[in-house]
Amino acid sequence: MVKWQGIVIHHSASPRGYWQGDKWLPINAEVIRKWHVKDRGWSDIGYHFVVLADGTIEKGRPLDRIGAHTRAGRRNFTSIGICLVGNFQYDTVSPEQLHSAVKLVKKLQQDFAIPFEKIELHNQVEGSSTLCPGKLFPKEIFFALLSSDLAGDG
């Protein structure tokens, strides 16, 4: 089992969904998995979890495998990757998505004894040259919720 020491937050840098005929389909873990495997030649999706705009949390790469989400600082080997679907350079995180992401991070912190200081946005990782998770990602609110009990188990 991998000894997880941190968590890195990402965005998918994509729309939240797409039209197929007359049906709206969300971008989800399976869609991102196809992008990563088919387009990048990876063995699986790079993230361990994907949080959809409606707050649904989907499993990605199994937690017993290192990620493929943050090469900088060797975070793939030490940190769990969580991707929120959307492009937060241009769009905002939904309240449901933010709540679910905070709840997920708190659970992972508890399960793996990950300290608050080891939760990072992708663009905060030393050596990263990315805008991810985007300028509209509510980092102050996200970290405030993580450090409080307000977004706990409710």
Protein Blocks (a to p, Z undefined) as FASTA:
>chain_A
ZZdfbdcdddehiafbdcehjaccdddfklmmmmmmmmnopabdfbfbdcdfkopacdfd
dfkbccdfblggolmmmpccdddedjfklbccdfklmmmmmmmmmmmmmmnopafklpcc
fklpghiacfbebjklcfklmmmmmmmmklmmZZ
